[in-house]
Amino acid sequence: MYKFKVNDQVQVTAGKDKGRSGKVLEVNPKDHRILVEGVNLYKKHIKAKGNEPGQILTLPRPLPVANIALICPSCQKPTRVGFDASVKPKVRVCHLCRQVINTTTTK
C-alpha cells in the first residue's frame, strides 16, 4: 500500500510551487514521484513540422514524494500518512487527527 493515491488532495511542501495544492493525477511508486494537477508546470517548445505550425505546450512534471503532504479530508490540514494494520484491510491514517483516510478512489 502506498501513502498517496489517485484523486487525493495534496499540498506541495518544498520547491518553486511550495504552498500550492492540487489533486493527484498519477502515482509512480517505483520512482517515488507523483503528478499533481496544475503544479510543477514547464514549457515545451515544439518545432513546426510540414503544415503544422510550431507551438509551446505547458506540461506538468512529476514531483518527488518527499515534497508533498496529503491534505486530510477530516481536519483539512496537510499531514503525514500512517497505516493501521490492526484492521483488515490495512488503512491509511492521518497523523494529526488519527482519523481513517478514505481508501476508495473514484474516477
PDB file as gemmi writes it, atoms N, CA and C in Angstrom:
CRYST1    1.000    1.000    1.000  90.00  90.00  90.00 P 1                      
ATOM      1  N   MET A   1       0.853  -1.181   0.000  1.00  0.00           N  
ATOM      2  CA  MET A   1       0.000   0.000   0.000  1.00  0.00           C  
ATOM      3  C   MET A   1       0.892   1.235   0.000  1.00  0.00           C  
ATOM      4  N   TYR A   2       0.518   2.216  -0.812  1.00  0.00           N  
ATOM      5  CA  TYR A   2       1.302   3.433  -0.946  1.00  0.00           C  
ATOM      6  C   TYR A   2       0.592   4.578  -0.225  1.00  0.00           C  
ATOM      7  N   LYS A   3       1.354   5.570   0.239  1.00  0.00           N  
ATOM      8  CA  LYS A   3       0.778   6.663   1.027  1.00  0.00           C  
ATOM      9  C   LYS A   3      -0.151   7.560   0.218  1.00  0.00           C  
ATOM     10  N   PHE A   4       0.087   7.683  -1.090  1.00  0.00           N  
ATOM     11  CA  PHE A   4      -0.721   8.556  -1.935  1.00  0.00           C  
ATOM     12  C   PHE A   4      -1.456   7.734  -2.978  1.00  0.00           C  
ATOM     13  N   LYS A   5      -2.678   8.163  -3.283  1.00  0.00           N  
ATOM     14  CA  LYS A   5      -3.486   7.501  -4.304  1.00  0.00           C  
ATOM     15  C   LYS A   5      -4.042   8.549  -5.253  1.00  0.00           C  
ATOM     16  N   VAL A   6      -4.466   8.105  -6.416  1.00  0.00           N  
ATOM     17  CA  VAL A   6      -5.065   8.996  -7.404  1.00  0.00           C  
ATOM     18  C   VAL A   6      -6.306   9.647  -6.804  1.00  0.00           C  
ATOM     19  N   ASN A   7      -6.518  10.918  -7.087  1.00  0.00           N  
ATOM     20  CA  ASN A   7      -7.628  11.756  -6.620  1.00  0.00           C  
ATOM     21  C   ASN A   7      -7.469  12.249  -5.188  1.00  0.00           C  
ATOM     22  N   ASP A   8      -6.338  11.986  -4.518  1.00  0.00           N  
ATOM     23  CA  ASP A   8      -6.074  12.570  -3.202  1.00  0.00           C  
ATOM     24  C   ASP A   8      -5.762  14.053  -3.363  1.00  0.00           C  
ATOM     25  N   GLN A   9      -6.149  14.867  -2.366  1.00  0.00           N  
ATOM     26  CA  GLN A   9      -5.769  16.273  -2.333  1.00  0.00           C  
ATOM     27  C   GLN A   9      -4.438  16.368  -1.599  1.00  0.00           C  
ATOM     28  N   VAL A  10      -3.445  17.013  -2.232  1.00  0.00           N  
ATOM     29  CA  VAL A  10      -2.122  17.139  -1.647  1.00  0.00           C  
ATOM     30  C   VAL A  10      -1.655  18.588  -1.693  1.00  0.00           C  
ATOM     31  N   GLN A  11      -0.655  18.900  -0.856  1.00  0.00           N  
ATOM     32  CA  GLN A  11      -0.055  20.226  -0.834  1.00  0.00           C  
ATOM     33  C   GLN A  11       1.447  20.071  -1.021  1.00  0.00           C  
ATOM     34  N   VAL A  12       2.039  20.978  -1.817  1.00  0.00           N  
ATOM     35  CA  VAL A  12       3.475  20.958  -2.060  1.00  0.00           C  
ATOM     36  C   VAL A  12       4.165  21.624  -0.875  1.00  0.00           C  
ATOM     37  N   THR A  13       5.187  20.964  -0.313  1.00  0.00           N  
ATOM     38  CA  THR A  13       5.867  21.474   0.883  1.00  0.00           C  
ATOM     39  C   THR A  13       7.248  22.036   0.585  1.00  0.00           C  
ATOM     40  N   ALA A  14       7.758  21.852  -0.637  1.00  0.00           N  
ATOM     41  CA  ALA A  14       9.081  22.363  -0.982  1.00  0.00           C  
ATOM     42  C   ALA A  14       9.160  22.606  -2.479  1.00  0.00           C  
ATOM     43  N   GLY A  15      10.035  23.512  -2.870  1.00  0.00           N  
ATOM     44  CA  GLY A  15      10.244  23.789  -4.284  1.00  0.00           C  
ATOM     45  C   GLY A  15       9.577  25.074  -4.723  1.00  0.00           C  
ATOM     46  N   LYS A  16       9.544  25.297  -6.037  1.00  0.00           N  
ATOM     47  CA  LYS A  16       9.028  26.558  -6.580  1.00  0.00           C  
ATOM     48  C   LYS A  16       7.525  26.728  -6.388  1.00  0.00           C  
ATOM     49  N   ASP A  17       6.798  25.636  -6.201  1.00  0.00           N  
ATOM     50  CA  ASP A  17       5.348  25.684  -6.004  1.00  0.00           C  
ATOM     51  C   ASP A  17       4.947  25.445  -4.551  1.00  0.00           C  
ATOM     52  N   LYS A  18       5.836  25.734  -3.616  1.00  0.00           N  
ATOM     53  CA  LYS A  18       5.572  25.496  -2.188  1.00  0.00           C  
ATOM     54  C   LYS A  18       4.292  26.205  -1.755  1.00  0.00           C  
ATOM     55  N   GLY A  19       3.413  25.479  -1.046  1.00  0.00           N  
ATOM     56  CA  GLY A  19       2.161  26.034  -0.559  1.00  0.00           C  
ATOM     57  C   GLY A  19       0.976  25.806  -1.476  1.00  0.00           C  
ATOM     58  N   ARG A  20       1.224  25.452  -2.733  1.00  0.00           N  
ATOM     59  CA  ARG A  20       0.118  25.201  -3.656  1.00  0.00           C  
ATOM     60  C   ARG A  20      -0.424  23.791  -3.446  1.00  0.00           C  
ATOM     61  N   SER A  21      -1.693  23.618  -3.767  1.00  0.00           N  
ATOM     62  CA  SER A  21      -2.300  22.302  -3.602  1.00  0.00           C  
ATOM     63  C   SER A  21      -3.005  21.891  -4.886  1.00  0.00           C  
ATOM     64  N   GLY A  22      -3.262  20.608  -4.996  1.00  0.00           N  
ATOM     65  CA  GLY A  22      -3.938  20.084  -6.169  1.00  0.00           C  
ATOM     66  C   GLY A  22      -4.282  18.625  -5.980  1.00  0.00           C  
ATOM     67  N   LYS A  23      -4.884  18.056  -7.019  1.00  0.00           N  
ATOM     68  CA  LYS A  23      -5.331  16.668  -6.994  1.00  0.00           C  
ATOM     69  C   LYS A  23      -4.273  15.787  -7.647  1.00  0.00           C  
ATOM     70  N   VAL A  24      -4.057  14.615  -7.099  1.00  0.00           N  
ATOM     71  CA  VAL A  24      -3.090  13.664  -7.650  1.00  0.00           C  
ATOM     72  C   VAL A  24      -3.670  13.061  -8.924  1.00  0.00           C  
ATOM     73  N   LEU A  25      -2.920  13.188 -10.022  1.00  0.00           N  
ATOM     74  CA  LEU A  25      -3.353  12.632 -11.301  1.00  0.00           C  
ATOM     75  C   LEU A  25      -2.743  11.259 -11.560  1.00  0.00           C  
ATOM     76  N   GLU A  26      -1.495  11.082 -11.110  1.00  0.00           N  
ATOM     77  CA  GLU A  26      -0.779   9.842 -11.404  1.00  0.00           C  
ATOM     78  C   GLU A  26       0.229   9.575 -10.299  1.00  0.00           C  
ATOM     79  N   VAL A  27       0.381   8.302  -9.924  1.00  0.00           N  
ATOM     80  CA  VAL A  27       1.330   7.908  -8.891  1.00  0.00           C  
ATOM     81  C   VAL A  27       2.314   6.913  -9.495  1.00  0.00           C  
ATOM     82  N   ASN A  28       3.608   7.172  -9.294  1.00  0.00           N  
ATOM     83  CA  ASN A  28       4.649   6.266  -9.778  1.00  0.00           C  
ATOM     84  C   ASN A  28       5.486   5.799  -8.582  1.00  0.00           C  
ATOM     85  N   PRO A  29       5.068   4.709  -7.900  1.00  0.00           N  
ATOM     86  CA  PRO A  29       5.779   4.285  -6.700  1.00  0.00           C  
ATOM     87  C   PRO A  29       7.202   3.798  -6.965  1.00  0.00           C  
ATOM     88  N   LYS A  30       7.480   3.330  -8.167  1.00  0.00           N  
ATOM     89  CA  LYS A  30       8.821   2.837  -8.481  1.00  0.00           C  
ATOM     90  C   LYS A  30       9.847   3.972  -8.436  1.00  0.00           C  
ATOM     91  N   ASP A  31       9.476   5.145  -8.959  1.00  0.00           N  
ATOM     92  CA  ASP A  31      10.372   6.301  -8.972  1.00  0.00           C  
ATOM     93  C   ASP A  31      10.135   7.244  -7.796  1.00  0.00           C  
ATOM     94  N   HIS A  32       9.140   6.950  -6.948  1.00  0.00           N  
ATOM     95  CA  HIS A  32       8.758   7.802  -5.810  1.00  0.00           C  
ATOM     96  C   HIS A  32       8.400   9.208  -6.276  1.00  0.00           C  
ATOM     97  N   ARG A  33       7.580   9.284  -7.316  1.00  0.00           N  
ATOM     98  CA  ARG A  33       7.154  10.569  -7.865  1.00  0.00           C  
ATOM     99  C   ARG A  33       5.647  10.591  -8.061  1.00  0.00           C  
ATOM    100  N   ILE A  34       5.085  11.804  -7.973  1.00  0.00           N  
ATOM    101  CA  ILE A  34       3.644  11.982  -8.094  1.00  0.00           C  
ATOM    102  C   ILE A  34       3.363  13.146  -9.023  1.00  0.00           C  
ATOM    103  N   LEU A  35       2.412  12.972  -9.924  1.00  0.00           N  
ATOM    104  CA  LEU A  35       1.977  14.027 -10.830  1.00  0.00           C  
ATOM    105  C   LEU A  35       0.764  14.711 -10.219  1.00  0.00           C  
ATOM    106  N   VAL A  36       0.887  16.026  -9.970  1.00  0.00           N  
ATOM    107  CA  VAL A  36      -0.172  16.798  -9.323  1.00  0.00           C  
ATOM    108  C   VAL A  36      -0.738  17.794 -10.326  1.00  0.00           C  
ATOM    109  N   GLU A  37      -2.054  17.908 -10.353  1.00  0.00           N  
ATOM    110  CA  GLU A  37      -2.753  18.771 -11.293  1.00  0.00           C  
ATOM    111  C   GLU A  37      -2.420  20.246 -11.051  1.00  0.00           C  
ATOM    112  N   GLY A  38      -1.936  20.939 -12.098  1.00  0.00           N  
ATOM    113  CA  GLY A  38      -1.691  22.376 -12.033  1.00  0.00           C  
ATOM    114  C   GLY A  38      -0.461  22.790 -11.251  1.00  0.00           C  
ATOM    115  N   VAL A  39       0.419  21.847 -10.917  1.00  0.00           N  
ATOM    116  CA  VAL A  39       1.618  22.146 -10.136  1.00  0.00           C  
ATOM    117  C   VAL A  39       2.844  21.646 -10.893  1.00  0.00           C  
ATOM    118  N   ASN A  40       3.969  22.358 -10.747  1.00  0.00           N  
ATOM    119  CA  ASN A  40       5.244  21.998 -11.384  1.00  0.00           C  
ATOM    120  C   ASN A  40       5.108  21.986 -12.908  1.00  0.00           C  
ATOM    121  N   LEU A  41       4.553  23.071 -13.448  1.00  0.00           N  
ATOM    122  CA  LEU A  41       4.328  23.184 -14.889  1.00  0.00           C  
ATOM    123  C   LEU A  41       5.579  23.720 -15.588  1.00  0.00           C  
ATOM    124  N   TYR A  42       5.897  23.149 -16.751  1.00  0.00           N  
ATOM    125  CA  TYR A  42       7.030  23.562 -17.555  1.00  0.00           C  
ATOM    126  C   TYR A  42       6.590  23.739 -18.992  1.00  0.00           C  
ATOM    127  N   LYS A  43       7.331  24.586 -19.736  1.00  0.00           N  
ATOM    128  CA  LYS A  43       7.039  24.841 -21.144  1.00  0.00           C  
ATOM    129  C   LYS A  43       7.877  23.906 -22.010  1.00  0.00           C  
ATOM    130  N   LYS A  44       7.258  23.402 -23.072  1.00  0.00           N  
ATOM    131  CA  LYS A  44       7.962  22.574 -24.049  1.00  0.00           C  
ATOM    132  C   LYS A  44       7.728  23.173 -25.428  1.00  0.00           C  
ATOM    133  N   HIS A  45       8.809  23.473 -26.125  1.00  0.00           N  
ATOM    134  CA  HIS A  45       8.728  24.084 -27.444  1.00  0.00           C  
ATOM    135  C   HIS A  45       8.739  22.988 -28.504  1.00  0.00           C  
ATOM    136  N   ILE A  46       7.773  23.043 -29.418  1.00  0.00           N  
ATOM    137  CA  ILE A  46       7.643  22.069 -30.496  1.00  0.00           C  
ATOM    138  C   ILE A  46       7.936  22.785 -31.820  1.00  0.00           C  
ATOM    139  N   LYS A  47       8.852  22.214 -32.596  1.00  0.00           N  
ATOM    140  CA  LYS A  47       9.177  22.797 -33.900  1.00  0.00           C  
ATOM    141  C   LYS A  47       8.048  22.559 -34.898  1.00  0.00           C  
ATOM    142  N   ALA A  48       7.973  23.421 -35.899  1.00  0.00           N  
ATOM    143  CA  ALA A  48       7.000  23.250 -36.972  1.00  0.00           C  
ATOM    144  C   ALA A  48       7.373  22.021 -37.799  1.00  0.00           C  
ATOM    145  N   LYS A  49       6.353  21.223 -38.176  1.00  0.00           N  
ATOM    146  CA  LYS A  49       6.574  20.029 -38.988  1.00  0.00           C  
ATOM    147  C   LYS A  49       5.609  20.074 -40.166  1.00  0.00           C  
ATOM    148  N   GLY A  50       6.129  20.257 -41.349  1.00  0.00           N  
ATOM    149  CA  GLY A  50       5.283  20.282 -42.539  1.00  0.00           C  
ATOM    150  C   GLY A  50       4.274  21.415 -42.473  1.00  0.00           C  
ATOM    151  N   ASN A  51       2.979  21.079 -42.501  1.00  0.00           N  
ATOM    152  CA  ASN A  51       1.920  22.089 -42.465  1.00  0.00           C  
ATOM    153  C   ASN A  51       1.558  22.511 -41.037  1.00  0.00           C  
ATOM    154  N   GLU A  52       2.003  21.744 -40.035  1.00  0.00           N  
ATOM    155  CA  GLU A  52       1.684  22.075 -38.654  1.00  0.00           C  
ATOM    156  C   GLU A  52       2.598  23.187 -38.145  1.00  0.00           C  
ATOM    157  N   PRO A  53       2.018  24.228 -37.547  1.00  0.00           N  
ATOM    158  CA  PRO A  53       2.865  25.307 -37.020  1.00  0.00           C  
ATOM    159  C   PRO A  53       3.559  24.874 -35.723  1.00  0.00           C  
ATOM    160  N   GLY A  54       4.621  25.584 -35.370  1.00  0.00           N  
ATOM    161  CA  GLY A  54       5.294  25.337 -34.103  1.00  0.00           C  
ATOM    162  C   GLY A  54       4.406  25.793 -32.955  1.00  0.00           C  
ATOM    163  N   GLN A  55       4.640  25.269 -31.778  1.00  0.00           N  
ATOM    164  CA  GLN A  55       3.803  25.628 -30.632  1.00  0.00           C  
ATOM    165  C   GLN A  55       4.574  25.483 -29.333  1.00  0.00           C  
ATOM    166  N   ILE A  56       4.034  26.065 -28.290  1.00  0.00           N  
ATOM    167  CA  ILE A  56       4.599  25.942 -26.956  1.00  0.00           C  
ATOM    168  C   ILE A  56       3.557  25.262 -26.073  1.00  0.00           C  
ATOM    169  N   LEU A  57       3.895  24.097 -25.552  1.00  0.00           N  
ATOM    170  CA  LEU A  57       2.992  23.342 -24.690  1.00  0.00           C  
ATOM    171  C   LEU A  57       3.367  23.569 -23.235  1.00  0.00           C  
ATOM    172  N   THR A  58       2.372  23.603 -22.354  1.00  0.00           N  
ATOM    173  CA  THR A  58       2.597  23.662 -20.919  1.00  0.00           C  
ATOM    174  C   THR A  58       2.267  22.290 -20.347  1.00  0.00           C  
ATOM    175  N   LEU A  59       3.291  21.618 -19.826  1.00  0.00           N  
ATOM    176  CA  LEU A  59       3.134  20.251 -19.339  1.00  0.00           C  
ATOM    177  C   LEU A  59       3.485  20.151 -17.858  1.00  0.00           C  
ATOM    178  N   PRO A  60       2.733  19.352 -17.089  1.00  0.00           N  
ATOM    179  CA  PRO A  60       3.107  19.120 -15.689  1.00  0.00           C  
ATOM    180  C   PRO A  60       4.183  18.042 -15.604  1.00  0.00           C  
ATOM    181  N   ARG A  61       5.102  18.212 -14.672  1.00  0.00           N  
ATOM    182  CA  ARG A  61       6.121  17.204 -14.416  1.00  0.00           C  
ATOM    183  C   ARG A  61       5.894  16.621 -13.020  1.00  0.00           C  
ATOM    184  N   PRO A  62       6.262  15.346 -12.828  1.00  0.00           N  
ATOM    185  CA  PRO A  62       6.050  14.733 -11.518  1.00  0.00           C  
ATOM    186  C   PRO A  62       6.959  15.329 -10.444  1.00  0.00           C  
ATOM    187  N   LEU A  63       6.463  15.329  -9.208  1.00  0.00           N  
ATOM    188  CA  LEU A  63       7.206  15.820  -8.052  1.00  0.00           C  
ATOM    189  C   LEU A  63       7.649  14.647  -7.186  1.00  0.00           C  
ATOM    190  N   PRO A  64       8.773  14.793  -6.475  1.00  0.00           N  
ATOM    191  CA  PRO A  64       9.169  13.747  -5.533  1.00  0.00           C  
ATOM    192  C   PRO A  64       8.185  13.643  -4.367  1.00  0.00           C  
ATOM    193  N   VAL A  65       7.997  12.447  -3.860  1.00  0.00           N  
ATOM    194  CA  VAL A  65       7.068  12.207  -2.758  1.00  0.00           C  
ATOM    195  C   VAL A  65       7.489  13.002  -1.515  1.00  0.00           C  
ATOM    196  N   ALA A  66       8.787  13.233  -1.340  1.00  0.00           N  
ATOM    197  CA  ALA A  66       9.289  13.946  -0.160  1.00  0.00           C  
ATOM    198  C   ALA A  66       8.829  15.400  -0.131  1.00  0.00           C  
ATOM    199  N   ASN A  67       8.411  15.958  -1.261  1.00  0.00           N  
ATOM    200  CA  ASN A  67       7.998  17.359  -1.338  1.00  0.00           C  
ATOM    201  C   ASN A  67       6.490  17.530  -1.278  1.00  0.00           C  
ATOM    202  N   ILE A  68       5.761  16.482  -0.883  1.00  0.00           N  
ATOM    203  CA  ILE A  68       4.307  16.520  -0.914  1.00  0.00           C  
ATOM    204  C   ILE A  68       3.740  16.048   0.421  1.00  0.00           C  
ATOM    205  N   ALA A  69       2.667  16.709   0.879  1.00  0.00           N  
ATOM    206  CA  ALA A  69       1.943  16.281   2.078  1.00  0.00           C  
ATOM    207  C   ALA A  69       0.476  16.096   1.724  1.00  0.00           C  
ATOM    208  N   LEU A  70      -0.119  15.042   2.221  1.00  0.00           N  
ATOM    209  CA  LEU A  70      -1.533  14.768   1.987  1.00  0.00           C  
ATOM    210  C   LEU A  70      -2.396  15.705   2.817  1.00  0.00           C  
ATOM    211  N   ILE A  71      -3.463  16.246   2.221  1.00  0.00           N  
ATOM    212  CA  ILE A  71      -4.417  17.067   2.965  1.00  0.00           C  
ATOM    213  C   ILE A  71      -5.494  16.125   3.480  1.00  0.00           C  
ATOM    214  N   CYS A  72      -5.597  16.045   4.812  1.00  0.00           N  
ATOM    215  CA  CYS A  72      -6.542  15.129   5.455  1.00  0.00           C  
ATOM    216  C   CYS A  72      -7.977  15.561   5.153  1.00  0.00           C  
ATOM    217  N   PRO A  73      -8.834  14.650   4.694  1.00  0.00           N  
ATOM    218  CA  PRO A  73     -10.229  15.002   4.432  1.00  0.00           C  
ATOM    219  C   PRO A  73     -11.004  15.379   5.701  1.00  0.00           C  
ATOM    220  N   SER A  74     -10.577  14.897   6.870  1.00  0.00           N  
ATOM    221  CA  SER A  74     -11.276  15.191   8.116  1.00  0.00           C  
ATOM    222  C   SER A  74     -10.913  16.554   8.693  1.00  0.00           C  
ATOM    223  N   CYS A  75      -9.601  16.811   8.866  1.00  0.00           N  
ATOM    224  CA  CYS A  75      -9.179  18.050   9.521  1.00  0.00           C  
ATOM    225  C   CYS A  75      -8.745  19.135   8.538  1.00  0.00           C  
ATOM    226  N   GLN A  76      -8.685  18.835   7.251  1.00  0.00           N  
ATOM    227  CA  GLN A  76      -8.351  19.795   6.186  1.00  0.00           C  
ATOM    228  C   GLN A  76      -6.977  20.444   6.379  1.00  0.00           C  
ATOM    229  N   LYS A  77      -6.016  19.689   6.949  1.00  0.00           N  
ATOM    230  CA  LYS A  77      -4.653  20.187   7.150  1.00  0.00           C  
ATOM    231  C   LYS A  77      -3.672  19.250   6.472  1.00  0.00           C  
ATOM    232  N   PRO A  78      -2.533  19.789   5.981  1.00  0.00           N  
ATOM    233  CA  PRO A  78      -1.509  18.900   5.428  1.00  0.00           C  
ATOM    234  C   PRO A  78      -0.903  18.046   6.542  1.00  0.00           C  
ATOM    235  N   THR A  79      -0.772  16.765   6.285  1.00  0.00           N  
ATOM    236  CA  THR A  79      -0.334  15.841   7.326  1.00  0.00           C  
ATOM    237  C   THR A  79       0.503  14.715   6.740  1.00  0.00           C  
ATOM    238  N   ARG A  80       1.191  14.027   7.621  1.00  0.00           N  
ATOM    239  CA  ARG A  80       1.876  12.805   7.232  1.00  0.00           C  
ATOM    240  C   ARG A  80       0.860  11.664   7.269  1.00  0.00           C  
ATOM    241  N   VAL A  81       1.185  10.585   6.584  1.00  0.00           N  
ATOM    242  CA  VAL A  81       0.261   9.460   6.490  1.00  0.00           C  
ATOM    243  C   VAL A  81       0.842   8.277   7.244  1.00  0.00           C  
ATOM    244  N   GLY A  82       0.023   7.663   8.084  1.00  0.00           N  
ATOM    245  CA  GLY A  82       0.409   6.446   8.774  1.00  0.00           C  
ATOM    246  C   GLY A  82      -0.495   5.311   8.341  1.00  0.00           C  
ATOM    247  N   PHE A  83      -0.212   4.129   8.842  1.00  0.00           N  
ATOM    248  CA  PHE A  83      -1.004   2.959   8.492  1.00  0.00           C  
ATOM    249  C   PHE A  83      -1.474   2.254   9.750  1.00  0.00           C  
ATOM    250  N   ASP A  84      -2.674   1.682   9.694  1.00  0.00           N  
ATOM    251  CA  ASP A  84      -3.212   0.884  10.795  1.00  0.00           C  
ATOM    252  C   ASP A  84      -3.430  -0.523  10.260  1.00  0.00           C  
ATOM    253  N   ALA A  85      -2.541  -1.430  10.661  1.00  0.00           N  
ATOM    254  CA  ALA A  85      -2.606  -2.808  10.177  1.00  0.00           C  
ATOM    255  C   ALA A  85      -3.433  -3.701  11.088  1.00  0.00           C  
ATOM    256  N   SER A  86      -3.972  -3.141  12.182  1.00  0.00           N  
ATOM    257  CA  SER A  86      -4.760  -3.970  13.101  1.00  0.00           C  
ATOM    258  C   SER A  86      -6.135  -4.295  12.536  1.00  0.00           C  
ATOM    259  N   VAL A  87      -6.568  -3.547  11.533  1.00  0.00           N  
ATOM    260  CA  VAL A  87      -7.849  -3.836  10.875  1.00  0.00           C  
ATOM    261  C   VAL A  87      -7.574  -4.404   9.492  1.00  0.00           C  
ATOM    262  N   LYS A  88      -8.496  -5.197   9.007  1.00  0.00           N  
ATOM    263  CA  LYS A  88      -8.364  -5.776   7.665  1.00  0.00           C  
ATOM    264  C   LYS A  88      -9.382  -5.137   6.755  1.00  0.00           C  
ATOM    265  N   PRO A  89      -9.053  -4.629   5.619  1.00  0.00           N  
ATOM    266  CA  PRO A  89      -7.701  -4.448   5.100  1.00  0.00           C  
ATOM    267  C   PRO A  89      -6.991  -3.273   5.778  1.00  0.00           C  
ATOM    268  N   LYS A  90      -5.682  -3.214   5.599  1.00  0.00           N  
ATOM    269  CA  LYS A  90      -4.872  -2.154   6.188  1.00  0.00           C  
ATOM    270  C   LYS A  90      -5.337  -0.802   5.654  1.00  0.00           C  
ATOM    271  N   VAL A  91      -5.426   0.215   6.524  1.00  0.00           N  
ATOM    272  CA  VAL A  91      -5.949   1.519   6.124  1.00  0.00           C  
ATOM    273  C   VAL A  91      -4.931   2.620   6.401  1.00  0.00           C  
ATOM    274  N   ARG A  92      -5.078   3.728   5.673  1.00  0.00           N  
ATOM    275  CA  ARG A  92      -4.244   4.908   5.900  1.00  0.00           C  
ATOM    276  C   ARG A  92      -4.863   5.745   7.013  1.00  0.00           C  
ATOM    277  N   VAL A  93      -3.990   6.366   7.841  1.00  0.00           N  
ATOM    278  CA  VAL A  93      -4.449   7.131   8.998  1.00  0.00           C  
ATOM    279  C   VAL A  93      -3.744   8.483   9.013  1.00  0.00           C  
ATOM    280  N   CYS A  94      -4.488   9.546   9.343  1.00  0.00           N  
ATOM    281  CA  CYS A  94      -3.935  10.891   9.490  1.00  0.00           C  
ATOM    282  C   CYS A  94      -3.129  10.959  10.787  1.00  0.00           C  
ATOM    283  N   HIS A  95      -1.932  11.537  10.756  1.00  0.00           N  
ATOM    284  CA  HIS A  95      -1.103  11.641  11.951  1.00  0.00           C  
ATOM    285  C   HIS A  95      -1.581  12.743  12.893  1.00  0.00           C  
ATOM    286  N   LEU A  96      -2.382  13.695  12.415  1.00  0.00           N  
ATOM    287  CA  LEU A  96      -2.846  14.793  13.256  1.00  0.00           C  
ATOM    288  C   LEU A  96      -4.120  14.440  14.022  1.00  0.00           C  
ATOM    289  N   CYS A  97      -5.147  13.987  13.296  1.00  0.00           N  
ATOM    290  CA  CYS A  97      -6.434  13.731  13.946  1.00  0.00           C  
ATOM    291  C   CYS A  97      -6.724  12.243  14.171  1.00  0.00           C  
ATOM    292  N   ARG A  98      -5.839  11.365  13.704  1.00  0.00           N  
ATOM    293  CA  ARG A  98      -5.969   9.914  13.880  1.00  0.00           C  
ATOM    294  C   ARG A  98      -7.212   9.322  13.222  1.00  0.00           C  
ATOM    295  N   GLN A  99      -7.782  10.031  12.241  1.00  0.00           N  
ATOM    296  CA  GLN A  99      -8.949   9.520  11.515  1.00  0.00           C  
ATOM    297  C   GLN A  99      -8.488   8.689  10.323  1.00  0.00           C  
ATOM    298  N   VAL A 100      -9.296   7.712   9.932  1.00  0.00           N  
ATOM    299  CA  VAL A 100      -9.003   6.889   8.771  1.00  0.00           C  
ATOM    300  C   VAL A 100      -9.213   7.717   7.509  1.00  0.00           C  
ATOM    301  N   ILE A 101      -8.246   7.648   6.617  1.00  0.00           N  
ATOM    302  CA  ILE A 101      -8.347   8.351   5.332  1.00  0.00           C  
ATOM    303  C   ILE A 101      -9.039   7.407   4.358  1.00  0.00           C  
ATOM    304  N   ASN A 102     -10.054   7.908   3.684  1.00  0.00           N  
ATOM    305  CA  ASN A 102     -10.837   7.090   2.767  1.00  0.00           C  
ATOM    306  C   ASN A 102      -9.938   6.458   1.723  1.00  0.00           C  
ATOM    307  N   THR A 103     -10.026   5.141   1.580  1.00  0.00           N  
ATOM    308  CA  THR A 103      -9.138   4.428   0.678  1.00  0.00           C  
ATOM    309  C   THR A 103      -9.748   4.185  -0.701  1.00  0.00           C  
ATOM    310  N   THR A 104     -10.994   4.550  -0.899  1.00  0.00           N  
ATOM    311  CA  THR A 104     -11.610   4.319  -2.204  1.00  0.00           C  
ATOM    312  C   THR A 104     -11.260   5.459  -3.140  1.00  0.00           C  
ATOM    313  N   THR A 105     -11.002   5.112  -4.392  1.00  0.00           N  
ATOM    314  CA  THR A 105     -10.711   6.117  -5.408  1.00  0.00           C  
ATOM    315  C   THR A 105     -11.828   6.125  -6.411  1.00  0.00           C  
ATOM    316  N   THR A 106     -12.252   7.316  -6.811  1.00  0.00           N  
ATOM    317  CA  THR A 106     -13.322   7.437  -7.796  1.00  0.00           C  
ATOM    318  C   THR A 106     -12.754   8.041  -9.053  1.00  0.00           C  
ATOM    319  N   LYS A 107     -13.194   7.515 -10.185  1.00  0.00           N  
ATOM    320  CA  LYS A 107     -12.734   8.053 -11.470  1.00  0.00           C  
ATOM    321  C   LYS A 107     -13.892   8.534 -12.272  1.00  0.00           C  
TER     322      LYS A 107                                                      
END                                                                             
